[in-house]
Amino acid sequence: MVTAKESTTSEELIPRQILFGNPENTSPLLSPDGNHLAYLAPSPDGVMNIFIKSNFAAAADENELFVAGRMITNSPKRAIRSLAWAYDSSTIFYMQDDDGDENFHLFAVDNATTSTSEDDGIIPKARDLTPGKDVKAQNIFTNYRYPDQILVGTNQRNPKVFDMYRCYYKTGELVLDTINPGDVIGWKVEDVSFEVRAATVRNSVDSSTTVRVRSRAGSIDIDSDDNNEEGDGKDTEWRDVFHYPYGEEGGLINFCPDGGKTGYITSSLGRETTALLKVDMMTGETMEEIYCNEKANVGGITLQRDTKELRAVTYNYARTERVFYDDELEKDYEFLKSTAPDSEMEIGVASRSLDEMKWVVAYSSSSGPTSYVVYDKLKQTVSPLFVSNPKLLPYKFAPMEVVSIPARDGLDLVGYLTRALGKGGPPTPLILLVHGGPWARDYWGFNPQAQWFANRGYATLQVNFRGSTGYGKTFLHKGDKQWGVGDMQHDLTDSVEWAIREGIADKDNICIKGGSYGGYACLAGLTFTPDLYKCGVDIVGPSNIKTLLDSIPDYWAPLRNGMLLKIGDVDGDEEFNKKISPLYHVDKIKAPLLIGQGANDPRVKQSEADQVAFSMTEKGIPVEYVLYPDEGHGFARPENRIDFNGRVEHFLAKHLGGRAEEFAEVEGATARFPLLEKEGNQAEEA
């Protein structure tokens, strides 16, 4: 039990290198046959790459250390952050972009060893399955019935839209499978036939969403002027089956194994939050309303692989909750919960073998690193695998509390509080940490930033303000046209004032920090409520909403009108754009600002940071600006992440008075300083 005056974390400074450097091992995935384990770990050069343990067996007891496997990729600079097995249990897929440009390509690498040794030192050559300049891959589907092929969407034909291709990954052959007519933003595949049978369509005029369905795939005429598939009969024709007007939420989950005649969807039509429904895929008629939670949308849905019988549903108001429809699966989770190191931990399944007899399970806590175990379903045993970042284990971390915050109009906001001192202690400086999106949300769990701040003497408050996702359509759309000077920003202000009233926050020492939309909220907080914040940290935040939308990637074009409906008409109403864009209110800023930006950011261009930083400098308002030329929308390289956080730490210590680890130049970091460079150029010219 932490006393009021006692620190919630270790007395010693927890090094930034440990908090924000690479994990030791993470993202473990069992091969479909259960014989191999793939995972991510640092290469000898400190870059996250893919490793394989062949003929994998779980540890005999908790004292047996995890022995590293064989490295099968060698990305020299930028981390590999996701991976997946092919159903041949030999090939690994992964995604990689170029210095943060988000033009992710799909790569394949063969796991087959080249000698009898587990580690022969030879790195197999990775194959780019979706080559081409400025090509982006997404919508990737695999199927155990078709182990030699995958379906993948790319924008190689038209940079604005994603067609679906059938990829024979052993040879690299890529065959156009389904053409995007221009309005499709997502695809779904029927499992038994492994055909593209459904398309999610966004109307560019009213931003409604429609699910189109066909009974079977047609053939492609790539020379056709209209770029449509040939009519091979009525069952190949696309039919508009489910319609969601703007303001509603939902979509297709999966087909049932009856030739695609029935399926599962989620829908908010006629209700506040999304429900899981079983539907007729021919008529759109609802056959059964299966589950709906009045406070939160339906989240994860677990179906039996072959029969598509429902096994479990999750929802998340403040923490992840499960509703079971399969007694056997429920017993599995009860057993896993009984073996968890702490009853407060959340349980997640990282992967399963195809026969589901072997699982990799993640135990997650808000006050420590994630630990992974192997669950043998047949033997009913749990064996330790590894802790993602064991260097954290010697330190004490603060628990994350779930809090309910009343907004000024009475709306309840879910928040997460990480204290620097125990309950009842004196107020401390506060970091308001604002999530990006904004159509996203914060979650309970271990947050390195919140723990870092607590260790330095700051409380951290994260708030799911209106406009955040997961809480139903009304909560989401209460954020429409409420950026900057509206209720979305008021929710953040109200949350700070709540923390002050509750004796958590020192009213004279508040910082607002965030990335992407959170960076915008930082700029808006400093401009529109300049007396509330002592300082701010903006990472890749837009400063002018009109220029933001004018520079979004081509493939975001179908989403642009929906963004205007949510943000407001910054295209047609110049005064409205000026009203909500911090750039036009820079002269109101009283607090110092630190800006971090990636030069290759495809979402929030470098110009968004440049224009506000140079404007503040011209007006004599204190601002520091750090630019990383090999980063995009955020800082993926740990060298740059640690470097920027070191600068943040000393910025906060200067303005809020917390503790700080000594700053040292980080080898490999690429920080540049555009404001200082401009000063230097001007001095040379003079």
C-alpha positions in Angstrom: 0.0 0.0 0.0 1.5 3.3 -1.1 1.2 6.0 1.6 0.2 9.6 0.8 3.7 11.0 0.8 5.4 8.0 -0.7 6.4 7.9 -4.4 4.4 5.4 -6.4 7.6 4.4 -8.4 11.2 3.6 -7.7 13.2 6.2 -5.8 16.0 6.0 -8.3 15.7 7.5 -11.7 14.5 4.8 -14.2 16.8 5.2 -17.2 15.1 6.5 -20.4 17.1 3.9 -22.3 15.2 1.1 -20.4 11.8 2.8 -20.7 12.0 3.7 -24.4 14.6 1.4 -25.9 13.9 -1.8 -27.6 12.2 -4.7 -25.7 14.4 -7.8 -25.3 11.8 -10.0 -27.0 8.2 -9.3 -28.2 5.3 -10.3 -30.5 5.7 -14.1 -30.2 3.8 -16.1 -32.9 3.5 -19.8 -33.1 3.6 -21.4 -36.5 0.3 -23.0 -37.6 1.8 -26.5 -37.0 2.9 -25.4 -33.6 6.5 -26.5 -34.1 8.2 -23.1 -34.5 8.1 -19.7 -32.7 8.7 -16.4 -34.5 9.2 -13.2 -32.5 10.8 -9.8 -32.7 14.1 -9.0 -31.0 17.0 -6.6 -31.5 19.7 -7.5 -34.0 23.4 -7.1 -33.0 23.1 -3.6 -34.4 20.1 -2.9 -32.1 17.4 -2.9 -34.7 14.2 -5.0 -34.2 14.2 -8.0 -36.5 12.5 -11.4 -36.8 14.0 -14.4 -35.0 12.9 -18.0 -35.2 13.1 -20.9 -32.7 12.6 -24.1 -34.7 11.4 -27.3 -33.1 10.1 -25.0 -30.3 9.4 -26.4 -26.9 8.3 -24.4 -23.8 10.5 -24.0 -20.8 10.4 -26.8 -18.3 10.1 -24.4 -15.3 10.1 -20.7 -14.5 13.8 -20.6 -13.8 14.7 -21.8 -17.3 15.9 -18.8 -19.3 14.7 -18.1 -22.8 17.4 -19.0 -25.3 17.5 -16.8 -28.4 16.6 -18.3 -31.8 18.0 -17.6 -35.3 17.7 -14.2 -36.9 16.1 -14.5 -40.3 15.8 -10.8 -41.3 18.4 -8.1 -41.2 16.7 -4.7 -41.5 19.7 -2.4 -40.9 18.1 0.8 -39.7 14.3 0.7 -39.3 12.6 -1.8 -37.0 10.3 -4.5 -38.2 7.1 -4.0 -36.1 4.7 -6.7 -37.2 4.9 -10.3 -38.6 2.6 -13.2 -39.5 3.0 -16.8 -40.5 2.0 -18.3 -43.8 0.0 -21.5 -43.4 2.9 -23.5 -44.8 4.6 -23.0 -41.4 7.8 -22.1 -43.2 7.2 -18.6 -44.6 7.0 -15.4 -42.5 5.4 -12.2 -43.8 6.2 -8.8 -42.5 5.6 -5.1 -43.4 8.2 -2.4 -43.9 8.2 1.2 -45.0 10.9 3.6 -45.9 11.9 6.1 -43.1 8.3 6.6 -42.0 6.7 7.3 -45.3 4.0 4.7 -44.5 4.2 3.1 -48.0 4.4 -0.3 -46.4 5.4 -3.2 -48.6 4.7 -6.8 -47.9 7.8 -9.0 -47.6 8.2 -12.8 -47.3 11.1 -14.6 -45.9 11.7 -18.4 -45.7 12.2 -19.9 -42.3 13.9 -23.1 -43.6 17.3 -23.6 -42.1 20.3 -23.8 -44.4 22.2 -26.4 -42.3 21.7 -28.7 -39.4 22.6 -25.9 -37.0 19.9 -23.7 -35.5 22.1 -20.7 -36.1 24.3 -21.0 -39.2 24.8 -17.2 -39.4 23.2 -17.0 -42.8 20.3 -14.6 -43.2 17.8 -15.7 -45.9 16.9 -13.1 -48.5 13.5 -11.4 -48.0 11.3 -11.0 -51.1 9.2 -7.9 -51.7 5.8 -9.2 -52.8 4.4 -5.7 -53.5 7.2 -3.8 -55.2 7.0 -0.4 -56.8 7.7 3.2 -55.9 5.1 4.8 -53.6 3.1 1.5 -53.5 1.3 0.8 -50.2 0.0 -2.7 -49.2 -2.9 -3.4 -46.8 -5.9 -5.7 -46.5 -3.9 -8.9 -46.2 -5.8 -12.2 -45.9 -4.4 -15.7 -45.5 -6.3 -19.0 -45.5 -5.3 -22.5 -44.3 -7.3 -24.1 -47.2 -5.1 -22.2 -49.7 -1.6 -22.4 -48.0 0.3 -21.3 -51.2 -1.5 -18.0 -51.7 -2.6 -14.8 -50.0 -4.9 -11.9 -50.9 -3.4 -8.4 -50.6 -4.6 -4.9 -51.4 -2.3 -2.4 -53.1 -2.6 0.9 -54.8 -0.1 0.2 -57.5 -2.7 0.6 -60.3 -4.2 3.9 -58.9 -2.5 5.6 -55.9 -5.9 6.7 -54.6 -7.5 3.2 -54.2 -6.6 -0.3 -53.2 -7.3 -3.2 -55.6 -7.1 -6.8 -54.4 -4.4 -9.1 -55.8 -3.9 -12.8 -55.4 -0.3 -13.4 -54.5 1.4 -16.8 -55.0 4.1 -15.9 -52.5 6.4 -18.9 -53.2 7.0 -17.5 -56.8 6.1 -13.9 -56.1 3.4 -13.9 -58.8 0.9 -11.2 -58.3 -2.5 -11.4 -60.1 -5.1 -8.7 -60.2 -8.1 -10.3 -58.4 -10.7 -7.5 -57.7 -10.7 -4.0 -59.0 -11.7 -1.1 -56.9 -14.2 1.1 -58.7 -13.0 4.1 -56.7 -15.2 4.2 -53.6 -14.1 1.0 -51.8 -12.2 1.6 -48.5 -12.0 -2.1 -47.4 -12.6 -5.6 -48.5 -13.8 -8.9 -46.9 -13.1 -12.5 -48.0 -15.3 -15.6 -47.8 -13.3 -18.3 -46.2 -14.3 -21.5 -48.0 -13.9 -20.2 -51.5 -11.1 -17.7 -50.5 -12.8 -15.1 -52.8 -13.3 -11.4 -52.3 -17.1 -11.3 -51.6 -17.7 -8.0 -49.8 -16.6 -4.4 -50.1 -17.0 -1.5 -47.7 -17.9 1.6 -49.6 -17.7 5.2 -48.5 -20.0 7.8 -50.3 -17.9 10.8 -51.1 -20.9 13.2 -50.9 -22.7 12.2 -47.7 -20.0 10.0 -46.1 -22.5 7.2 -45.5 -21.1 3.7 -45.6 -22.4 0.7 -47.5 -21.5 -2.9 -47.5 -21.6 -4.4 -51.0 -21.8 -8.2 -51.4 -21.6 -10.7 -54.3 -22.2 -14.4 -54.3 -19.0 -15.3 -56.2 -16.1 -13.6 -57.8 -16.0 -12.6 -61.5 -13.2 -12.5 -64.0 -11.2 -9.4 -64.7 -10.9 -7.5 -68.0 -7.9 -5.3 -67.3 -8.3 -3.6 -70.7 -11.9 -2.5 -70.0 -12.4 1.3 -70.0 -14.5 1.2 -66.9 -12.0 -1.0 -65.0 -14.8 -3.2 -63.8 -15.0 -7.0 -63.5 -16.8 -8.9 -66.3 -20.3 -10.0 -65.7 -20.2 -13.8 -65.4 -23.8 -14.0 -64.3 -26.0 -12.3 -61.7 -24.2 -14.0 -58.8 -21.0 -12.0 -59.6 -22.8 -8.7 -59.5 -22.2 -6.5 -56.5 -25.3 -5.7 -54.4 -25.7 -3.0 -51.8 -26.9 -4.9 -48.8 -26.2 -3.0 -45.6 -26.3 0.8 -45.3 -25.0 3.0 -42.5 -25.9 6.7 -42.8 -23.3 9.2 -41.5 -23.4 9.1 -37.7 -24.0 5.3 -37.5 -21.3 2.7 -36.8 -20.9 -0.8 -37.9 -19.6 -3.2 -40.6 -19.2 -6.7 -41.8 -17.4 -9.2 -39.6 -17.4 -12.4 -41.5 -19.4 -14.8 -43.7 -20.8 -18.1 -42.4 -19.8 -21.3 -44.1 -23.0 -21.7 -46.0 -21.8 -20.3 -49.3 -21.9 -16.8 -47.9 -25.7 -16.7 -47.5 -25.5 -15.6 -43.9 -22.9 -13.7 -41.8 -22.2 -11.5 -38.9 -22.2 -7.7 -38.8 -22.0 -5.0 -36.1 -24.5 -2.1 -36.3 -25.6 0.9 -34.2 -28.8 1.3 -36.2 -31.7 1.6 -33.8 -29.4 1.6 -30.7 -26.7 3.7 -29.1 -23.7 1.3 -29.2 -22.9 -1.3 -31.8 -24.5 -4.7 -31.5 -23.3 -8.0 -32.9 -26.0 -9.3 -35.3 -26.4 -12.5 -37.4 -27.8 -11.5 -40.8 -29.1 -12.7 -44.2 -26.3 -11.7 -46.6 -28.8 -11.7 -49.5 -31.5 -9.5 -48.1 -29.8 -7.7 -45.3 -32.4 -8.9 -42.8 -31.4 -9.3 -39.2 -31.8 -13.0 -38.1 -30.6 -12.6 -34.6 -29.4 -9.8 -32.3 -26.6 -11.6 -30.4 -25.0 -9.1 -28.1 -25.0 -5.4 -27.2 -23.5 -3.5 -24.3 -25.3 -0.3 -23.4 -22.0 1.6 -22.4 -19.5 0.4 -25.0 -19.3 -0.9 -28.6 -18.7 -4.5 -29.4 -15.0 -5.1 -29.7 -13.1 -8.3 -30.5 -15.2 -11.2 -31.8 -13.9 -14.8 -31.7 -15.5 -17.3 -34.1 -14.8 -21.0 -34.5 -12.4 -21.2 -37.5 -14.5 -23.6 -39.6 -18.1 -23.5 -38.4 -18.0 -19.7 -37.6 -19.9 -20.4 -34.4 -19.6 -17.5 -32.0 -17.2 -18.2 -29.1 -16.7 -14.9 -27.4 -17.2 -11.1 -27.6 -15.2 -8.4 -25.9 -16.1 -4.8 -25.0 -14.1 -2.1 -23.3 -15.6 0.7 -21.4 -12.6 1.2 -19.0 -11.1 -2.3 -19.0 -11.4 -5.3 -21.4 -14.4 -7.5 -20.6 -15.4 -10.8 -22.2 -18.7 -12.5 -22.8 -18.4 -16.2 -23.6 -20.6 -18.3 -25.8 -18.4 -21.3 -25.8 -18.0 -23.2 -22.4 -14.7 -24.8 -23.4 -13.1 -21.4 -24.3 -14.5 -19.9 -21.1 -12.8 -22.7 -19.1 -9.5 -22.0 -20.9 -9.7 -18.4 -19.8 -10.6 -19.3 -16.3 -7.6 -21.6 -16.1 -5.3 -18.9 -17.5 -6.7 -16.3 -15.1 -6.0 -18.7 -12.2 -2.4 -19.0 -13.2 -1.8 -15.3 -13.8 0.8 -13.7 -11.5 -1.7 -11.0 -10.5 -5.5 -11.1 -10.6 -5.6 -7.5 -12.0 -3.7 -8.6 -15.1 -5.5 -8.7 -18.4 -5.2 -11.8 -20.5 -4.6 -11.8 -24.3 -4.0 -14.6 -26.8 -1.0 -13.7 -28.9 -1.3 -16.7 -31.1 -2.5 -20.3 -31.4 -1.4 -23.3 -33.4 -3.9 -24.3 -36.1 -5.2 -27.2 -34.0 -5.5 -24.8 -31.0 -3.7 -27.2 -28.7 -0.9 -24.8 -28.1 -1.3 -21.1 -27.3 1.0 -18.2 -26.6 -0.7 -16.0 -23.9 0.2 -12.5 -22.8 -0.3 -11.3 -19.2 -0.5 -7.5 -19.2 -0.4 -5.2 -16.2 -0.4 -1.4 -15.8 2.6 -1.6 -13.4 5.1 -3.8 -15.2 6.2 -5.3 -18.5 4.1 -7.9 -20.4 5.0 -11.5 -19.7 4.3 -14.3 -22.2 3.6 -17.9 -21.5 2.8 -21.1 -23.5 -0.4 -22.8 -22.7 -0.6 -26.5 -23.5 -4.4 -27.1 -23.7 -4.1 -30.9 -23.7 -1.9 -31.1 -20.7 -3.5 -28.1 -19.0 -0.1 -26.5 -18.2 1.3 -23.0 -18.5 5.0 -22.6 -19.1 7.0 -19.4 -19.1 8.2 -18.0 -22.4 9.7 -14.6 -21.8 9.1 -11.1 -20.4 9.1 -8.5 -23.1 11.4 -6.1 -21.3 13.0 -7.8 -18.3 15.2 -4.8 -17.6 12.1 -3.2 -16.1 11.6 -5.9 -13.5 13.9 -4.4 -10.8 12.0 -1.2 -10.7 8.8 -0.2 -9.0 6.0 1.2 -11.1 2.8 3.1 -10.4 -0.6 1.5 -10.9 -2.9 3.1 -13.5 -6.3 4.1 -12.0 -9.5 4.2 -13.9 -11.3 7.5 -13.2 -14.6 9.1 -14.2 -14.5 12.8 -15.0 -17.6 15.0 -15.3 -17.5 17.4 -18.2 -19.2 20.8 -17.9 -22.3 19.6 -19.7 -22.6 16.5 -17.4 -21.1 14.0 -19.9 -19.0 11.3 -18.1 -15.5 10.9 -19.4 -13.4 7.8 -18.8 -9.9 8.6 -17.8 -6.7 6.9 -16.7 -4.7 8.4 -13.9 -1.1 7.5 -13.0 0.0 9.3 -9.8 3.5 10.3 -8.7 2.5 10.1 -5.0 0.1 8.0 -3.1 -3.6 8.9 -2.7 -4.0 11.7 -0.2 -0.6 13.2 -0.9 0.0 16.8 -1.8 -0.7 18.0 -5.4 2.0 17.3 -7.9 2.7 18.8 -11.4 0.5 17.1 -14.0 1.0 16.0 -17.5 -2.2 16.0 -19.5 -1.3 13.3 -22.1 -3.7 13.6 -25.1 -4.3 10.7 -27.4 -4.1 11.0 -31.2 -6.8 10.2 -33.8 -8.8 11.9 -32.5 -11.1 9.0 -33.6 -9.2 6.6 -31.3 -9.0 6.1 -27.5 -6.7 5.5 -24.6 -6.6 2.1 -22.8 -5.6 0.7 -19.4 -2.2 -0.9 -19.3 1.5 -0.3 -19.0 2.3 3.1 -20.5 6.0 3.9 -20.6 5.3 7.7 -20.8 3.0 7.7 -17.8 5.6 5.7 -15.8 8.4 7.9 -16.8 6.5 11.0 -15.7 5.5 9.4 -12.4 9.2 8.5 -11.7 10.2 12.1 -12.4 7.5 13.5 -10.1 4.5 14.2 -12.3 1.1 12.7 -12.3 -0.3 11.8 -15.7 -3.9 12.1 -16.8 -5.2 10.5 -20.0 -8.8 11.2 -21.0 -11.2 9.7 -23.6 -12.8 13.0 -24.5 -15.9 13.2 -26.7 -15.0 12.2 -30.2 -13.1 9.2 -28.9 -14.1 5.8 -30.2 -15.7 2.8 -28.5 -18.4 4.6 -26.5 -21.2 4.6 -29.0 -22.3 6.9 -31.8 -23.6 9.8 -29.8 -20.4 10.1 -27.7 -18.3 9.9 -31.0 -20.3 12.5 -32.8 -20.6 14.9 -29.9 -17.1 15.7 -31.1 -18.2 16.8 -34.5 -17.2 20.4 -35.2 -15.8 20.7 -31.7 -12.1 21.0 -32.4 -10.0 23.7 -30.7 -12.5 26.1 -29.3 -15.3 23.5 -28.9 -16.3 20.8 -26.5 -13.5 18.4 -27.4 -11.0 20.9 -26.0 -13.4 21.8 -23.2 -13.3 18.2 -22.1 -9.5 18.4 -21.7 -9.8 21.7 -19.8 -12.5 20.2 -17.6 -10.3 17.2 -16.9 -7.4 19.4 -15.7 -9.7 21.4 -13.5 -11.1 18.1 -12.1 -7.6 17.0 -11.2 -6.9 20.4 -9.5 -10.2 20.1 -7.5 -9.4 16.6 -6.5 -6.0 17.6 -5.1 -4.1 15.6 -7.6 -2.6 18.5 -9.7 -0.7 21.6 -8.8 -2.7 24.3 -10.6 0.5 26.3 -11.4 2.4 23.4 -13.0 0.3 21.8 -15.8 1.8 20.6 -19.1 -0.2 19.4 -22.1 1.5 16.9 -24.3 0.4 14.7 -27.2 1.0 13.4 -30.7 -0.9 13.8 -33.9 -4.4 15.1 -32.8 -2.8 15.2 -29.3 -0.2 17.6 -30.7 -3.0 19.7 -32.1 -4.7 19.7 -28.7 -1.5 20.9 -27.2 -1.3 23.8 -29.6 -5.0 24.5 -29.1 -4.6 24.4 -25.3 -1.7 26.9 -25.4 -3.6 29.3 -27.7 -7.2 29.0 -26.5 -6.6 28.5 -22.8 -3.2 30.2 -22.4 -3.4 30.6 -18.6 -4.1 26.9 -17.9 -0.8 25.4 -19.0 2.8 26.1 -17.8 4.2 24.5 -21.0 3.4 22.2 -23.9 5.0 19.4 -25.9 3.6 18.9 -29.5 4.6 15.9 -31.5 3.6 15.8 -35.2 0.6 18.0 -34.5 -1.2 20.0 -37.2 -1.3 23.8 -36.8 -3.5 24.7 -39.7 -6.4 22.3 -40.4 -6.9 23.5 -44.0 -3.3 22.9 -45.0 -3.4 19.6 -43.1 -6.3 18.3 -45.2 -4.9 19.7 -48.4 -1.8 17.6 -48.0 -3.1 14.2 -46.9 -2.1 11.1 -48.9 -3.9 10.3 -52.1 -5.4 7.1 -50.6 -7.1 9.1 -47.9 -9.2 10.9 -50.6 -12.4 8.7 -50.0 -12.2 9.7 -46.3 -11.8 13.4 -46.8 -15.5 14.4 -46.8 -16.1 12.4 -43.6 -13.2 14.3 -42.0 -14.8 17.6 -43.0 -18.1 16.5 -41.4 -16.3 15.7 -38.2 -14.0 18.6 -38.1 -16.1 21.3 -39.9 -16.0 22.8 -43.3 -12.5 24.3 -43.4 -12.6 24.1 -47.2 -15.6 26.4 -47.7 -15.4 28.5 -44.5 -12.1 30.3 -44.2 -13.2 32.0 -41.0 -14.0 28.7 -39.4 -10.6 27.3 -40.3 -8.9 30.4 -38.8 -11.1 30.0 -35.7 -9.9 26.5 -34.9 -6.4 26.5 -36.3 -3.8 27.4 -33.7 -1.5 29.0 -36.3 -3.8 32.0 -36.5 -3.7 32.5 -32.7 0.1 32.1 -32.0 0.2 35.6 -30.4 -2.0 34.4 -27.6 0.6 31.8 -26.4 2.2 32.5 -23.1 3.8 29.2 -22.3 7.0 27.7 -23.8 6.5 25.0 -26.4 8.7 22.0 -27.5 7.9 20.6 -31.0 9.0 17.2 -32.4 8.4 16.3 -36.0 9.3 13.6 -38.6 10.4 15.0 -41.9 8.7 12.2 -43.9 5.4 12.3 -42.1 2.7 11.6 -44.8 -0.2 12.6 -42.6 1.0 15.8 -40.8 3.6 17.3 -43.1 6.7 19.0 -41.8 5.2 22.3 -42.9 2.7 22.1 -40.1 5.5 22.2 -37.5 7.6 24.7 -39.5 4.9 27.3 -39.8 4.0 27.4 -36.1 7.6 27.3 -34.9 8.8 30.1 -37.2 5.7 32.2 -36.4 6.4 31.9 -32.6 10.0 32.7 -33.1 9.1 35.8 -35.1 6.8 37.0 -32.3 9.4 36.3 -29.6 7.5 33.5 -28.0 9.8 30.7 -26.6 9.8 27.6 -28.7 12.2 24.7 -29.3 11.8 22.6 -32.5 13.5 19.3 -33.2 13.2 17.6 -36.6 14.2 14.0 -37.4 14.9 13.5 -41.1 14.4 9.7 -41.0 11.1 9.6 -39.2 7.4 9.9 -40.1 4.3 10.2 -38.0 6.0 9.6 -34.7 9.5 8.4 -33.8 9.9 4.7 -34.6 13.7 4.5 -34.2 14.6 4.1 -30.5 17.7 6.3 -31.0 15.4 9.2 -32.0 12.8 8.4 -29.4 15.3 8.4 -26.6 16.9 11.5 -27.9 13.6 13.5 -28.1 12.4 12.2 -24.7 15.7 13.4 -23.2 15.0 16.8 -24.5 11.4 16.6 -23.2 12.6 15.6 -19.8 14.9 18.6 -19.4 12.2 20.9 -20.8 9.8 19.6 -18.2 12.3 19.8 -15.4 13.0 23.4 -16.4 9.4 24.5 -16.4 7.7 22.1 -13.9 10.5 21.4 -11.6 10.6 17.6 -11.7 13.6 15.3 -11.7 15.8 14.6 -14.7 18.3 12.1 -15.8 21.4 13.7 -17.3 21.1 14.4 -21.0 23.7 12.8 -23.3 23.8 12.7 -27.1 22.3 9.5 -28.4 24.5 7.7 -30.9 22.5 7.2 -34.1 20.0 9.9 -33.4 19.4 12.3 -36.3 18.0 15.4 -34.6 18.1 18.6 -36.5 17.1 22.1 -35.3 15.4 24.1 -38.1 15.2 27.3 -36.0 18.9 27.3 -35.2 19.7 26.4 -38.8 17.8 29.4 -40.0 19.5 31.6 -37.5 22.9 30.3 -38.7 22.0 30.9 -42.3 20.9 34.4 -41.6 24.1 35.1 -39.7 26.1 33.9 -42.7 24.2 36.0 -45.1 24.7 39.1 -42.9 
